[in-house]
Amino acid sequence: MSADDLSKARSDFADRNPQSRKYFDEARKYLPGGHTRTVLTHAPFPLVFVSGEASTLKDSDGHTYIDMLGDYTAGLLGHSEHRVIDAVTAVLKTNVSVGGIHPAEARLAKLMCERFALDRVRFTNSGTEANLMAITTAMQATGRKKIMVFHGGYHGGILYFASGAAPWNAPYEFVVAPYNQAGETIKLINENAESLAALIIEPMLGSGGCVPTSAEFAQQVFAAAKKVGAVVIADEVMTSRHGPRGMFDLLGVKADITTFGKYIGGGFSFGAFGGRADLLDQFDTSPEANRERTISHAGTFNNNISSMSAGCVVLGEVFTADVAVAHTARGEEFRKSVSTVLARHKLPVSVSGFGSMMSLHALAHAPKTPLDVAKRDDKLQELVFFGLLERGVYTAARGMINLSLSLTDDQLAKVLDALDDTVKTLANYRG
Ligand SMILES: Cc1ncc(COP(=O)(O)O)c(C=O)c1O
């Protein structure tokens, strides 16, 4: 097995998917690269899907796949959650864009505050926007400018720290700290004590390779940031699905502001930021509050009816705290099974993650920091991805897997068989 095998895997993929290729040949004329979501792209071109049912996806060449990606955590419910579809269909028949207040907005706010222990919450259209607004909230409250972020972190396309701060990021004064290295991080917090407005952190690097942090790291870093008066922003856009109240709660820490997104919109665009009343009440324009100064946060679709109504069903009926706890346990069990399969073979492939989110890595041992993730064998990573696709299993090209609620035990068993077979076939891989 060699680089030639990768060329062959790519050309076999292209041969199997002529309709997807045709789509991209046309789409590239109007969309740079043929897409508007960079994360979905890979060589030679990504698949074009035409339908989904429960945990199965169908592409434009007629292949069906077990959906193990779960739309990068947004697809937690699977593709046929009728309670959400029915609720949104009903509300769309009454009014689409009222240009006013709709009862579902406060209903969803109550569900979120009760579920995630927030004093107040505000809605946005995406996780990126939620993080930008959380940063704004912290900067306005503290009168400070610097934002601590972590190497390997991702908080949106313009809050991107895979290899330090990306040159196209929003123009904040970032201080980039090393994830999972408490000593160095606390030193940086103290060096910037006077100017640090906020620290923003994921409890597990999601886009950065499903690298979880520890309770010790989270506790030490949260305490150090709060001590210097910086606002701690927990980015739980992906990870609020873990446990009854999100992943940081499981680690025993509480942020000042938490941001949300993805699955809560039930497939519709969604974002939210919420937390301490004294911080969020900077947005309180009500006459009763009688504030001298408020932050304006308009946004045409912040309270859009589809997302608000879907969110009420997601948190109120489908993904209750009990379901979340059970799903986290199911994910833990599945990751252990993946690990057992990989341990049967000598190929340097491992799995990392927590709960229902995980990632395959072309590395002998699961990564503990983003620096480990950067050492992956990219060629082998891609061969594993194509091997799984060929066997009817859809994951992220980068290896990410997110379990949806609609996956059956039988489907999970098939995925383990497909992984076993893929890794076995690559036994002679030499790089
Ligand atoms: C941790 C995290 N924060 C923020 C975002 C941005 O969310 P959105 O894509 O909805 O803007 C993402 C998206 O993947 C994410 O993983």
The ligand as an SDF file (V2000), in Angstrom:
LIG
                    3D

 16 16  0  0  0  0  0  0  0  0999 V2000
  -17.5220   24.4690   18.8940 C   0  0  0  0  0  0  0  0  0  0  0  0
  -18.1710   25.2510   17.7820 C   0  0  0  0  0  0  0  0  0  0  0  0
  -18.4500   26.5290   17.9730 N   0  0  0  0  0  0  0  0  0  0  0  0
  -19.0450   27.2670   17.0250 C   0  0  0  0  0  0  0  0  0  0  0  0
  -19.3540   26.7260   15.8010 C   0  0  0  0  0  0  0  0  0  0  0  0
  -19.9720   27.5830   14.7420 C   0  0  0  0  0  0  0  0  0  0  0  0
  -21.3280   27.2660   14.5970 O   0  0  0  0  0  0  0  0  0  0  0  0
  -22.0760   27.6030   13.2310 P   0  0  0  0  0  0  0  0  0  0  0  0
  -21.5030   26.7020   12.1970 O   0  0  0  0  0  0  0  0  0  0  0  0
  -23.5200   27.3410   13.5330 O   0  0  0  0  0  0  0  0  0  0  0  0
  -21.8220   29.0340   12.9490 O   0  0  0  0  0  0  0  0  0  0  0  0
  -19.0740   25.3900   15.5570 C   0  0  0  0  0  0  0  0  0  0  0  0
  -19.3930   24.7790   14.2590 C   0  0  0  0  0  0  0  0  0  0  0  0
  -18.9800   23.7140   13.9140 O   0  0  0  0  0  0  0  0  0  0  0  0
  -18.4480   24.6260   16.5720 C   0  0  0  0  0  0  0  0  0  0  0  0
  -18.1100   23.3530   16.3840 O   0  0  0  0  0  0  0  0  0  0  0  0
  1  2  1  0
  2  3  1  0
  2 15  2  0
  3  4  2  0
  4  5  1  0
  5  6  1  0
  5 12  2  0
  6  7  1  0
  7  8  1  0
  8  9  2  0
  8 10  1  0
  8 11  1  0
 12 13  1  0
 12 15  1  0
 13 14  2  0
 15 16  1  0
M  END
$$$$
